[in-house]
Amino acid sequence: MTTAVKTLGKPSTPASMAELFETPRNEQWLWDPAKREEVQLRMARHRFETQVPRIAQLSKLAELQKVDSIEKLDDLAPLLFRHTVYKSYPISLVTRGRFDMMTKWLGGLTVHDLSNVDARDCDSFDSWFVSLEAQSPIRPIHSTGTTGKLSIMPRGIWETEYFGYQFLSANEPFGDGPDPMQQLIEAGGGKPVPIVHPSYRHGRHLAQRMMDALVAGIGSEETTYVLNSEYLSADLMSLVGQVRGASQRGELDQLEIAPALLEKYRAMVAGQEEGQQKQKVFFERLVDELLGKAVYVVGVTPHLYDWMLRGEERSIKQLFAHESIVSTGGGAKGLDLPPDWKERIERFIGAPMRFGYGMSESLGGATGCVRGNYHPPVSAILYILDLNTGEPLPREGTQTGRHAFLDLNPESYWGGFVTGDKVTVTWDGCECGRRGPYFHPDIERLSEAEGGDDKVSCSGSTDAHKEATDWLIAQSGAAA
């Protein structure tokens, strides 16, 4: 890269990860299955041996599941946390302001000692996160909280730095093609790259962590274009989910909301009523200041589609330069799109859309390829679980089931995770040239597929997962 633009360097690699992480990702994608699984198994054993004694929830689950050693990859399946574990705290702790107990709960999910964190004066998620960051190595990341409860990932400093590196390096080309990031920077003459995100600039959600990485790596605050420059409040995200859930259950009048938070919520609702006008002003600014320029865009499909409709009304066919990078994902978010939506968006944007599949719980997402498939990094041990039994399906052929994985990246928390996604995976390599497993693009939420709650069946004893979670809550004092 040109020296005029900052680059986000790779954090120091722990010795246990050196073999995998010092090998370029493009080389890893060419490993045969035996090589890939041999490296994964060796690293998984090390992760199990070093984290079981240090993470209370994992230690309890291993005891209940009677897992004391890892001989093959499937031995880890009973220890993959349900996707509800990181939001297993009683919501009453939040409404009562008992963030001292929340700290004890979170302490059972990380290797870091949080016993000296003083959270007695915290009265919100936002203030609690500030205290955690000031008094410990924890750098929290939270989910959108669509169910009314935020998932809290206890990432450490190293994971935060490595996530930024992974996000930027996901644009590396596969094979002999040109480097998209290099082309983007050169198209801008080596100056900080304009970064466009039609949402909040700051926060502890995944999208805002991505923005932090982009600004630190290739851009600047001065060349960043966002719809909202203020901080995305975790408390408001949680409250929106609670209101939505209570409304659906007909229990809206039973919600207990702190007066200060209620005032914030009312202000947010008022702001949303002005959202269309705000989006229009933002779009006009992009046209006036960035038309024809090379930019980096982070945006979900509905936002890009809205821009396209505005652009088509004005006969704009290429908003940005062809060298631009348009990073997107997350699906249509319930929007009913026409069959030609992708072609129309790309014609309007002026650059191809780059799709990925990831989640807050993973440090490295799956990369989209020219065939429209998603390729997980070797650092994620992939599992496809039977939808009824939770048992791992064979690691061969094409399998459909629940997506689960062990992320080998995190040092601060256990990377084993059972998602709420129904996926189809082919294990035998893709026509794009990458070997190993890939996700088919037709990914759906199991809660939506089943028309209601997602009933999670885990490998081994399902009761053991519930018992381990109940034990963690009791240890934090939350059950008292």
N, C-alpha and C positions, 0 to 999 in steps of 0.2 A: 504494500500500500504506500501511497505517497506520504511523505513525512509531514505534510501540512495538516493531515487529519489524524486525530488520536486513534489509537487502536487499543482494544481491550485485551490485554495480555492474558495468557493462560495462568491461573493460579498455580502455585507449587503443588505438585502431585504427590500424595502420600505414597510411601514405598509399596504398600500393598496393591496399589492401582497401577503402578508403573508399566507393567507388561501390556495392559490393555490401553491405557490412555496415552502412551507414547507412540502408539501405532496409529497412523492416519486413518480416519473413518472410512475413506474410500478403499483402503486395503482391507479393513475389517469386513466390509460388505462382500469381499471376494473369498473369505475363508469358507472352507467346506464345513458341513455340519459338525463333523467330529472335532475339528480344530476349535470352532466356535464354542461348542458345549464343554470341551475340556477346559478352556480358559474360564468360562462362566462358572463351572463347578468349583474350580480351585478358588476363585474369588468369593463365591457364595459361602464356601466352608469358612473362609477367613472372616467374612462378615458375620456369620452365625456365631462363631467362637468368640469374637471380640465384642459383639453387641448384646448377646443374651445376658451376660452378667451385669450389663450397665443400663439396660432399658427395662424398667419394671414390668410394663405390660407384656413385652416380648418374653421375658423370663417366666412370667406366670402362665402365658399361653403355651410355651414349650413344655412346662411342667404338666399342664392339664392334657396336652396332646401326646405326652410321653415321647417327645422328640429330643434326643440327646446327641445326635450326630447326623451328618449329611453324607450319604453315600452316593446318591444320585439326585438330579435336579428335582424330581417329583417329590423327594422327601421334604422339600421346603413348602409344598402346597398347603399343609395344615397350618402353617405359620404366617400365611399372607393375611394381613389385617383386612377386615371388612371395610368398605368405603365409609362406614358410619363411625369408625373409631375416633377419627380426628374431630368429630363433633359430638362425642358421647357425653359431654358435660351436661348436667341439668340446666335448662334455660333459666331456672329460678335463681341460679347463682349470678347471672347477668342482671336480672331485674332487681335483685336485692343488693347488687354492688359488692358481692363477695369475691373479689378478684384475688384475694389471698388464697381461697380455695381453688380458684381457677388456675393459679400458679402451681399449686400442688398437683392438680390434675395433669397439667401440661408437663410437669417434671417427671411424671411416670412414662412419658412418651419420648424422652430425649436422653442422650448420654450426659448432657450438661447438668450440673448441680444448680438447681434454682432455689435452694433452701434459704439463701441469703437475699433473695429478691423481696423487697418490701413493697407490697401492692395494697396496703391497707387504705391508702388515700385515693386509690383509683375508683372511678365511678362509671367507667365506660370502656368499651373495647379500645378506643383510640388512646385513652390515657394509660391503659394497661400495657399496650404495645410500646408506648414511649418508655415506660418503666422497665420493661423487659430488655429493650435495646440499650438502655442506660446502665443497667445493673448486671447484664449477662451477655454471653456471646450469641444469644438468640436474635434472629432477624425474622420475625414472623411473616408468613404469607397466608392470606385467607381466601376462601372461595367466595362465590357470589351470594351464597346464602339463600338460594331460591326456596328452600324448604323452611326457612325461618331460623335456621341455625348455621352459623359460619363454621366451616372446617378450618382448623388452625394447624398449619404445618410449622413445626418448630425448627426451621432451618437455621443453620449457624452462619457465621461470617464466610467460611470457606464455600458453603453451598451457594450463598448469594453471589459471590464472585464467579463461581464456576457456572452458575446458571446463565449469567450474562455472556460468558465466553461461549457456552454451548449455543445460545440463541443466535449470536452473530455468526458462528461457524456453520450453522445449519444451511447457510447460503452457498457453501463451497460446492463447486461443480463436481459431478460424477463423470469419470472418463476424461476425455481430452478436450472437453468444451471450454469456452472462456469462463473466467471467474466473474460472476455477476456483481459481486461487491467491488471488485477492482474497476469494472466498467462503470459502475455508478459513480465512484469517486473521481475517476478520470473525466467523466462527462461534466462534472461540476468544477473542473479545473483544480482539483485538490483542496478545495475549500470545504468547510464543514457542510455536511449534507443536510438539506431541508428534510425534516421528519414530520410526517402528518399523521395525526391520530384523532378521529372525531369523538373524543371522549375526554376523560380526566387525565391530566399530566401526572399528578402525584398520588401516591397511595401505596398500599401493601397488597393489592390484588395482583394477579399474574400479569395483566396487561400493563400495569404501571411499573412493575419490575422490568418488563421488556423495554419500556420507554427509558428507564434508568440506564439500561445496557446500551441502547442506541445512542442516547445523548453522550454517554461517557466514551463510547467507542468510535463513532463516526460523525457525530453532530455537535450541537451546542444548544444551550437554552435559547439563545437569540434566533436560531434557525428552526425552532420547533413550533409547529402549528397544532394547537389543540383546541377542542371545543370549550373545555373548562380548565382554567389554570389553577383552580383551587384544589384542595386535598379531597380525595374520595374517602368519605367517612365509612369506616367499617360498621359503626353503630347504625347508620342510616341503611346500609345494605341489609343488615340483620333485621331491622325493623320493617323494611319493605317486604321481606320474606315472611315475617310473622303476620303482618297485616293481610298479605295475600292468602296465607294458609288459614287464618282465622275466618276470613271472609268466605272462603270455600266451604268451611265447616259450619258456617252460621254462628260463629262464636266471637264476632268482632267486638261485641259489648263487654266481653270478658277479658280483653287485653289490658294489662297493666303497663302503662307507659310513663316514664319519668317526665315531668313537665318540661325540662330543658330539651330533652330529646324530641318531645312532641312538637315543640316550637321549631326545631330544626326540620322535622318531617314536613310540617306545614309549609315552611319556606321552600323545601325541595319540591313539593307538589306544585306550588305556585310557579316555580321555575320551569317545571315540566310543561305547564300550560303555555309557556312562551317558547317551548322547545323548537317548534317548526320555524318560527321567525329566527331563532338563534342559529338553527341549521342553515337557513337560507343565507344569513349574514356570513357564516363561516364558509359556505360554498363560494360566495362571491369573492371573499378574500383569497381563496385558493386560485380562482380564475384570474384575479387582478395581479397577484404577486408571483404565482408559480406556473402559469401557463407555459407549456413547452419545456419546463426544467426537469432535471433528473432528481427524483425525490425517493424517499423510503416511506411507504405507507403501511401502517398497521391498522386494519379495520375489519370488522365482521361483514359478512355478505349483505345484510340489510342496509348498512350504511353505504356501501359501494353501489348498491342497486338504487338507492335514493339519489345519490349523486348522478348516476347514469340517467335517470328520468329527468332531472333538472338539466343535464347537459344536452339530452336529445331535444328538449324544448327549445334550446338555443343553438341547435345544430353544431355543437362542439363534438368533434370526433377524436381528438387526441389531447386530453387535458395535460398529461405529463409526457416527458421524453421517454423513448422506448427503453432506455437504459434503467429506468426506474424499477424498484423492487416493490411489489405489492404483496405483503404477507397477510394471509387471511385464513380463516378456519371457523370452527364453531357451528357450522350448519346455517340453515335459513332462519333459525329462531322463530319458527311458526309462520313465516312469511310464505305465501303461495306464489311461487316464482314460475314464469313461463319457461318452456323448454329451451329457449335460446338465451337465457339470462346470462350465462357465462360469456358467450361470444359478444353479446351487446356490451357488457361491462368492460371487457378487454378492449373492444373497439373504441369505447369512449375514453377509458383511462389512458390507452396508448401503450400499455405494457401488459405482459402476461401475469395472471394471478398465480401466486405460489401458495399452495395449500399444505397444511400440516395437521397432524393429529396429536394432541397432547392434553395435559391436565395439570392442575396446580400441584398434585402430589408427585409429579415426576420432574426430574432435573433435565431430562433430554427427551424431546418429543420425536414422533415418527415423521420422516421426511417424505413429502409427496414426490412422485416421479412422473416421467413423461407418459406413462401408461395409466396414470390416475390412481395408482396404488400408494400405500403408505408403508415406509420401511422403518421399523424400530431400530435404534442403535444396538450394537452388541452389548452395551452396558446395561440393557434392560433384558432380563431373562423373561421370556414370554411364556404365559400359560393360557390355554383355552380350557375353561371349566365347563363340564356338563351342566346344563341349565337346571336340571332337576336334582342331581346328587352333589354337585360341587366338585366332583372328582376330575383330575386333569385328563383331557382327551389326548390321544396319541400325537406325538410331535412329528407328524408326517402327513402327506396328502393335503387335503383341504378339509378344515374343520370349522364348524359354527358353534359358538357358545359364548360364555361370559369371559370378558377380557380380564386377566390378572397378570401381575408382573412382579419381579423383584428388581428394583432399581439399584444397581451396584454403585451409584455415585455418592449418595449421602453418607456422611460420617456422623452426623448429629442425631439421626433418627433412623428407624427401621424402614427400609425401602420396599418392603413387601406389601402388596396392595391388591385388593379385589375391587374392581370398578363396577359401575352400574351400567356398563355398555355391552350390548350384544354385537359381536363381530364375527366376520368370516375371515379366516386366515389360511393362506397357502404356504406350506413350509418348504416347497421345492424350488424356490427361486423365481424371479420375475423376468419378463421379456426385456426389461430395461437393462439387464446385465447384472444386477445385484443378485447375489446368492442369499440363501437363507429365507426366513419367513417374511411375509408382507400381509398387511391388512387390505382387504377389499374395501372400496369406498363407501359401501352401504352400511354405515355404522348407525346404530340407533340406541336410544336409552331404553333399558328394560322396563322402567316404570311406565313409559309411553307405550311400549309394545304390549304390555300386559294390562293396560288400561287402568292403572292404579299404583299402589305401593309396590316397590321392588322387594320381593321376598328373597333374601340372600341365603343360598345354601353354600356352605363352606366345606372344603375337603376336611376329612376327619370328623370330629364331633362339633356340630353346630352349637350345642350347649356349651362347649368349652369356650367358644368365642364370646358368648354372652356372659359366662361366668367370669372370664378374665376382665371384661369391661366393667362388670358390676364390682369386681374386686378393686379395680383402679379407682372407681368413683368413691368407694368406701374408704380407701386409703387416703384420699384427698380430704376426707371429712365432709364431702358433699352430701352423703347419705344421711347425715345426722339431722 
